[in-house]
Amino acid sequence: MALQLLAAIALYFLFRHVWSGAGITSAVVSSALSVVLVRMAISINNFVMASRTRSQLPAQYRIGLWDTVHLFMGEFSASMITSSWTMPFRSFSTRVPDHPQGLPVLLVHGYGCNSGYWHSMSKALSNAHVIHHAIDMEPVIGSIDDYAVQIHEAVEVLCQKTGQQQLVIVAHSMGGLATRAYLRDYGSAHIAKVITLGTPHHGTALAHFGVGINTQQMRWTATEEEGLASDWLRQLTNDEDAQVYRLFVSLYSHHDNIISPQTSSHLDGAKNIEFHAIGHVALGMHPVIQAAVIREIRDASRHLLGAPGCHASA
């Protein structure tokens, strides 16, 4: 948000200086439009880069021109909303809806985000009467191993606040890897289910273009058939108890523009649910994904707490 604002201000003064006849309104509109076009070009570039190492697209998930345009605009809109509005202005911690039901939920964001990413999901969870807490993992470019400590602290606090011994984690992208690191270090005693959205469980080729230790840990090299996950990811797999994967539900899109190959989100031993025509950032904001997340939360609550109308204390 800060970079976009600085760019818009710089372009405003540039337009006013170069385009002598431009009024204030024209300069403001031109600078804002320029920023939007640059962001659109970045989104296009993400799709292009993801296509170079993409996994084989199942025939039933191939889409036409109109659906491709809809896919792009949905992802571009989601990126603009999160970067320009919800992450700067709608970050939050704990939200307790009226008449809370079921298990509490911990929301774990992905790379370069904060709790504001979950603004739309939070509305859906509140409407479903689910207590939820979101964390801000810092530093932004730090090690995923360090995020495990922050998740552990959040789990302890949320269990204490709600009086529940277990909860559900919903994690987007890198947040799913941080959750796996948490389970590796602290065990699964407090976790009833983990729902990941577009998590690069085996890495992503686009991480090569990111900045930070965490992007190095998320890397995937070459194609789906010939590729190799990072040393960190391979070590994580070696250090994990494979039985923990039974707690996971991995939701992912075959048209993800950040996770490539897209089947990197498929986790053996987990419940994997495939979608199509949904971009990476849009996953947490898409009503179909939100509905699937809520179904999985309710399923975990029924199994652990019993009756469908089970109550959670605040």
Secondary structure, 3 states (H helix, E strand, C coil): CHHHHHHHHHHHHHHHHHCCCCCHHHHHHHHHHHHHHHHHHHHHHHHHHHHHCCCCCCHHHCCCHHHHHHHHHHHHHHHHHHHHHHHHHCCCCEECCCCCECCCEEEECCCCCCHHHHHHHHHHHHHCCCCEEECCCCCCCCCHHHHHHHHHHHHHHHHHHHCCCCEEEEEECHHHHHHHHHHHHHCCCCEEEEEEECCCCCCEHHHHHCCCHHHHHCEEECCCCCCEECHHHHHHHHHCCHHHHHHEEEEEECCCCCCCCHHHHCCCCCEEEEECCCCCHHHHHCHHHHHHHHHHHHHHHHHHHCCCCCECCC
